Amino acid sequence: GHEEEELGNLLIGGAVLAGFLMMLILEGSGIGHAIHEEHHDHHDEHGHEHVHHMTKPWLLVLGLSLHSAADGLAIGSAAAGTSEAVTALVAMAVLIHKVPAAFSLGVFSMHEREDRNGSIRDVVLFSLATPVMIMISFYALEGLDEHLIALAMLFAAGTFLYVATVDTLPDIHNPETGREALKNVLIGVVVMVLVLYGADASGLIEHGH
C-alpha cells in the first residue's frame, strides 16, 4: 500500500545516508581515505619546498582499507542478487579506481615509512580488503530477501557518494579548476545515466515485481 511505499522510500534514503555518514564520521575522527598535504615554502639558498603529510601512514591505510571493504560490500551484495550485469558494472567501476589508489598508497607509504617491507604490507592489506569483503558479504547476503541485498548496495553507494563529493569539492571551489571539475563531474553523471539506461533498455537489469 501507500504506507509500505513510503517506508520503502525512507529505507532507501536512510541506507544511502547511513553510508555517507559513516564515511563522514570516519573522516572526522582522522581515519581518512585521501592523502592530505601541507606545503611549506622555505626561502633559503636552495629554495626548496617541503611537503608535510597531515595523515599518519597507518591511519591512511586503515581509511583506504575500510573504503576498499565498502567496495567489496558493493560487489558482494550485487553478486548475491540476481543481476550479472549490475555485478559486472559495479566490479568494473571499483577496479578502474583501485589501480591509481593502490599506486598512490604505495608511493605515499614509501615516502613516509622509508621502509620497503612496511610499504608492501600496507598495499597488501589495502588490496586484500576488497576481495575478503566480497566473500563475506556474498555468503552473508546470499539467499536473503532481495530488499535487504538492495539496502546493502545502497549503503555502499552512500560511501561512494561521500568520496566522490568530498574529493571533487576542493577542485570545484578552486577558481582555477572549478569550471573544468564541474564539467567533468557532469560528464561522468551523463555517461553513467546513459550506461544504466542502455543496460536497462537491453534487458540486462532485472526489475523486481
Residue pairs with C-beta under 8 A, 6 or more apart in sequence:
8 147
11 147
11 151
12 151
12 154
15 151
15 152
15 154
15 155
15 158
16 154
16 155
16 157
16 158
16 161
17 158
18 155
18 158
19 70
19 154
19 155
19 156
19 157
19 158
19 159
19 160
19 161
19 162
20 158
20 159
20 161
20 162
21 158
22 158
22 159
23 33
23 67
23 70
23 158
23 159
23 162
23 163
24 162
26 32
26 63
26 66
27 33
27 63
27 162
27 166
30 55
30 59
31 59
31 62
31 63
31 66
32 55
32 59
32 60
32 63
33 60
33 63
33 64
33 66
33 67
33 163
34 55
34 166
34 167
35 53
35 55
35 60
35 104
35 108
36 53
36 54
36 55
37 51
37 52
37 53
37 54
38 51
38 52
38 53
38 54
39 49
39 50
39 51
39 52
40 49
40 50
40 51
40 52
41 49
42 48
42 49
42 50
53 108
53 111
53 112
55 63
57 108
57 109
57 112
57 113
57 118
57 122
60 105
60 108
61 105
61 109
61 122
61 125
61 126
64 101
64 105
64 126
64 129
65 125
65 126
65 129
66 129
67 159
67 163
68 98
68 126
68 127
68 129
68 130
68 133
69 129
69 130
69 132
69 133
70 133
70 156
70 159
70 160
71 94
71 98
71 129
71 130
71 133
71 156
72 129
72 130
72 131
72 132
72 133
72 134
72 136
72 137
73 133
73 137
73 152
73 153
73 155
73 156
74 90
74 94
74 153
74 156
74 157
74 160
75 87
75 90
75 91
75 94
75 130
75 134
75 137
76 133
76 134
76 135
76 136
76 137
76 138
76 140
76 141
77 137
77 138
77 141
77 149
77 150
77 152
77 153
77 156
78 86
78 87
78 90
78 91
78 153
79 87
79 134
79 138
80 137
80 138
80 141
80 142
80 143
80 144
80 149
81 87
81 146
81 149
81 150
81 153
82 146
82 206
83 204
83 205
83 206
84 204
85 199
85 204
85 205
86 205
89 195
89 196
89 199
90 153
94 130
98 130
101 126
102 123
102 126
102 127
105 122
105 123
105 126
106 119
106 122
106 123
109 118
109 119
109 122
109 123
110 116
110 119
113 119
113 122
137 152
141 148
141 149
141 152
146 208
168 181
168 185
171 177
171 178
171 180
171 181
172 178
172 181
172 182
172 185
174 181
196 205
199 205
